[in-house]
Structures are given as C-alpha cells and as structure tokens.
Amino acid sequence: MAHFPDTPSFTGFNTPSRIEADIADLDVTGAIPPELDGAFYRVQPDPQFPPRLGDDIAFNGDGMITMFRFRHGRVDFRQRWARTDKWKLEHDAGEGLFGAYRNPLTDDARVKGRIRGTANTNAFIYGGKLYALKEDSPALVMDPATLETEGYTWFNGAMTGQTFTAHPKIDPETGDMIAFGYAAKGVLTREMTYYVVSPEGELKQELWFEPPYYAMMHDFAITPDYALFHVVPSPSNWERLEKGLPHFGFDTTLPVYLGVLPRRPGTTAADIRWFKRDNCFASHVMNAFQEGTKIHFDTPEAKNNMFPFFPDVHGAPFNGMEAMSRLTDWVVDMASNSEDFADIRPLTDTASEFPRIDDRFTGRKTRYGWGLEMDMKRPVELRGGSAGGLLMNCLFLKDFETGAEQHWWCGPVSSLQEPAFVPRAKNAPEGDGWIVQVCNRLEEQRSDLLIFDALDIEKGPVATIHVPIRLRFGLHGNWANAEEIGLLEAEAA
C-alpha cells in the first residue's frame, strides 16, 4: 500500500499528483491572443511511488510533462509521465527501486548500473522533438504531439558522454543546439563534455575538459564566440554518499570560477580560460554577451547557498536572507593576462530567480529580462508551491536600457512558477509578445496558466486559463509554434 511521507516535499501543494490526463477546451477568463498557435510545455517532479528510503527531496521525483495546446483562441491540456528507464523499471516492479537523489549506493540491487535519470527538469523543444531533460543522464526524446516517450538519445550513437544538461541553448545564428554535460563519465567524475547538435539530431562536436573541481553545474551561457561555464561550490564526494548525506553540499571556503571556451573549429580543452572570484551562490543564467574583448555573464547571485536541501558542508545553518539572489553582471576581459574578473556589479536591488529572456536573442545583448521575484514585503497568508521553498510571489520585468522595472504580485494565497516568453511573430522586435506562466492557487489546491503582455505585466494577465487540477511545483518550460513541431500534421491525421 502506497503511503507518501508527511514531510514538506510530499504534503500541501507538493503532495504528489500522479495524474495523466487529457482535458479539452479549458475554461478561460479574458481572451486568448488569436496569434497564439502552438504549445507551452513544462515539467514537474512527480514521484510515481513513495521514496524507497522513506523520505526524499522534491527534486528526485519522476518527470511529468504538461502540454498546453493553443489554437483558435482555446487551450487544450495534455499531461503524461516521461517514461524513463527508471520509471519503467519501477512501474513493472510496483515500487520504488532507486534510492536517494544521485546516490546509487542506496538503490535496489535489481537496478544496479541502470540509468537513474528522472527527466524532471526541463521540457525543451528542438528540431521538431521534445526533449525531457535531467542533467545526470542523457536527453530523453518524446513526441511533441502525443507526449509518448521514444527513449534516450545518444544522437545516432555519436555521444560518448553519459550526461546532458537540462539547459541547452539554441544559437540564433547557426540554429545549432549547444549543450554540455558534467559528471560525464559517471557519478562524481570530474570530466565534462561540450556538445554541438544540428536540428537534424547530428552531433557535430563533442569536446572533453575538466573544471577546477567537481560541483553541480546546472546552467551555462553562450555568445557568438564563446561558451561560458560557472563553477559554484556545491561539491560532493563518495564519502558523503557512503554516509547517506545529500549528494551536494555548499562550501563557503571555495572560490567561484568562470570558464570561457572558444566556439571555433579546432578548439581543444587547452583553449579554455578559467577566471576566478570570491565565493558566492549562482545557479541559473539570464544571458551572456560580448562587448569588444569583454564578456558579460548575467546571473542571479546570492551571498550564500540557495538550496536548504543541499546543506553547508561545514554545518552552518541555512541563512534565508543570504540566499536571496539578485541579477548580477559578471565581466571578464579576454585581453587581460589576469585570472581576475574585470568587474562584478549588481543590475537591480530586486531579489529574483528563474531568469528568462526573449530566446531569439540568446548570446546577444538584450534589453529585457523577466524572472520570479521574491518580495518579502508583500503580505503572505499561505506559502508553498515553489522550488526550494522560497517565496516566489511576483512576476518581474527589467528594462536594462532604461533601468525601469515592473512588478506584478499574485496575491497572498498564491505563488508563481517560471515564466517563459512567446514572441508575437517570428520576426517581431525583442520583447514583443507574451509571458506564460503557471500560478499556484494554494488556497484552492489547483493551478492557473497566466498570459501577460510581455512588456506591460503590471496591468495583469490578459487571459487566465483555469486548470482543474493541481500542477505540482515545476522547474522549466518552453513554447513552440505549431509548425515547428508538426502539431498541425499530427492533428490533421
């Protein structure tokens, strides 16, 4: 008999949902913009079975993919599990077989050596395929129309690394997907890979290199000439896993590095440059761009660890105020002979995370950025529904050209999930379009999908799409136009 633990990761708004469903023509308040013809995909960790060890962190749940299909002013809903190797093995056994987050020492002997990935971190569209991504495993391919799982891909057998990031980038000039993998030779290994993939799924480049130390490397950035990797001290080792400690911890005594890899033919691991700075926490990246010999790397930076479930390796208690991150510009100068950063400067006083841009301008200097704001001055009656437990209660827009900011508050009994930008048209100016994001209705134990005019968020949603079920806290999602993913052909058939 299944029973989930009475802990924060499995109760309240984070109670496992485990719902696969098709719902036609969701109820809408307001009007869906008629230009929207495509689908918004997002993913949530949603465990199929109670944790094998009695408790677990929320990040270890099985990936559940949600698709909102927009057409003719209406929205249809489809939700399916990403049927990973782990999901299928446990489904057949009728119980959890894999143990703690990234700790194979805690697995059932029946699954020794099998891929432990959950495909629960990003739902990413590229080359007409839906990739369900988790950074400790290869990319899982799913059908973007039916959400049926096809399986893991090694890009026609050419990929030799064992891992693929949950945050690939698409180069707007070449159309290539740029990605990387850390722990690329297996659990706790220091080696990394850099990948370039064509829209046809051909692996055009795989480059191996090593960072200064092993750590979680969740995101990265590209510019036209470089790939940028920030190494932030959330390290691990076999001793931690043998003791049953959380895989990662945070080490305030280690420096932070930014690796700069030239994106040119013939590049080798020897060509990467490592710049060094003082300790901080940074996970996601908003964007990066070049100005002459200088490279700007824009990321939400916090003074200390933002993940309470990966505690301080020296035993210091979690510090919620020091975990508040703010967009920060890290600058390195490729003309310098020094390993020091050229500049580190805050871009705003607003605390935020989950940064997004108009992805058509990835790697170029952009004017606009959106994110999830953590405004502690707003009244709060109910909490929950956010990754890591932090209060994410406002949508935030920053105009980097004028410095102007906009803020939209979801109210005292709701919280928000990551925003995503949808362009009005393929060649629309930067920022001309909409923001879509899930809103957690904590009091009603259900969810809404909100649509905003991307450059006028303070007027509130232009449409609210009411979802009659609860969408558990999600991580990342993306939009795709119908013709990009064959939806029109699939529906005609």
Summary of the structure (lengths in Angstrom):
residues: 493
radius of gyration: 21.2
end to end distance: 41.5
largest distance: 63.4
contacts: 1693
relative contact order: 0.14
helix: 10%
strand: 37%
